Amino acid sequence: ALAVGVVALAHASTYSEMLHLVVDVSRQGQGVGSAVVDLLVAHIAETRPGAQEVRLTVHPENDRAQRLYRSRGFLPTGEVQEGEPVWSLNLGRK
C-alpha cells in the first residue's frame, strides 16, 4: 500500500492540534482530506476527554485547505501562529 498523505497530532490539556496535514496531489479532490479530518476529530473526541477544541493553522493563501477546514466546521480564531492564521473546531465540551 502506498501512503497518500501524512498528518501529525499534538496534545495540550484543553485542546489537540492537527499539524502538517498533507495529501498527495494525485489524491486531492477525492475526499481524502475530509475523511482524515473527520477521523482525527472523532479520534480526539473519543480518546482526549479533556480536549475542548481541535486547532490547526493554515497558510493564508491556501484556499483549498481553508475550504476543507471550513466544510468540517473549523473557523478562524483571529490568532496568528508563525505567520499562519489559527483555526479551531469547538468539540462542545466544558
C-alpha positions as CSV (number, residue, x, y, z in Angstrom):
1,A,0.0,0.0,0.0
2,L,1.2,3.5,-0.8
3,A,0.8,6.4,1.6
4,V,-1.5,9.1,0.2
5,G,-0.9,11.6,3.0
6,V,0.5,12.4,6.4
7,V,-0.7,14.2,9.5
8,A,0.6,14.7,13.0
9,L,-1.2,15.4,16.2
10,A,-0.1,17.3,19.3
11,H,-2.0,17.4,22.6
12,A,-2.3,20.0,25.3
13,S,-4.5,19.9,28.4
14,T,-7.6,21.5,26.8
15,Y,-7.0,21.1,23.0
16,S,-5.4,19.0,20.4
17,E,-3.7,20.4,17.3
18,M,-3.5,18.9,13.8
19,L,-0.1,19.5,12.3
20,H,1.1,19.2,8.8
21,L,-1.9,17.6,7.0
22,V,-0.7,16.8,3.5
23,V,-2.5,14.8,0.9
24,D,-0.6,13.6,-2.3
25,V,-1.6,15.9,-5.2
26,S,-2.8,12.9,-7.2
27,R,-5.4,12.1,-4.5
28,Q,-6.6,15.7,-3.8
29,G,-10.2,16.4,-4.6
30,Q,-11.2,12.8,-3.8
31,G,-12.4,13.3,-0.2
32,V,-9.2,12.0,1.4
33,G,-8.6,15.2,3.4
34,S,-12.2,15.4,4.6
35,A,-12.1,11.8,5.7
36,V,-8.8,12.3,7.5
37,V,-10.0,15.4,9.3
38,D,-13.3,13.7,10.3
39,L,-11.4,10.6,11.6
40,L,-9.0,12.6,13.6
41,V,-11.7,14.8,15.2
42,A,-13.6,11.6,16.1
43,H,-10.4,10.1,17.5
44,I,-9.7,13.1,19.6
45,A,-13.2,13.3,20.9
46,E,-13.0,9.6,21.9
47,T,-9.5,9.5,23.4
48,R,-9.0,13.0,24.8
49,P,-11.8,13.7,27.2
50,G,-10.2,17.0,28.4
51,A,-10.0,18.4,24.9
52,Q,-12.4,21.2,24.3
53,E,-11.3,22.0,20.8
54,V,-9.2,21.0,17.9
55,R,-6.8,23.6,16.4
56,L,-4.7,23.9,13.3
57,T,-3.0,26.6,11.2
58,V,-3.4,27.1,7.5
59,H,-1.4,29.1,5.1
60,P,-3.3,32.3,4.3
61,E,-3.1,31.7,0.6
62,N,-4.2,28.0,0.7
63,D,-7.8,28.5,-0.4
64,R,-8.3,24.8,-1.0
65,A,-7.3,23.9,2.6
66,Q,-9.4,26.7,4.0
67,R,-12.5,25.4,2.2
68,L,-11.8,21.9,3.5
69,Y,-11.5,23.1,7.1
70,R,-14.5,25.4,6.9
71,S,-16.6,22.5,5.5
72,R,-15.6,20.4,8.5
73,G,-16.7,23.1,11.0
74,F,-13.4,24.9,11.7
75,L,-13.4,28.7,11.9
76,P,-10.6,31.2,12.1
77,T,-9.9,32.4,15.7
78,G,-8.2,35.7,14.8
79,E,-4.9,34.4,16.2
80,V,-1.8,34.0,14.1
81,Q,1.0,31.5,14.8
82,E,4.2,31.7,12.9
83,G,2.6,33.8,10.2
84,E,-0.4,31.4,9.7
85,P,-4.0,32.0,10.9
86,V,-5.2,29.7,13.7
87,W,-8.4,27.8,13.1
88,S,-10.5,26.0,15.7
89,L,-13.3,23.5,16.0
90,N,-15.2,23.5,19.3
91,L,-15.9,20.0,20.5
92,G,-18.9,21.2,22.6
93,R,-17.4,20.3,25.9
94,K,-16.8,22.3,29.1
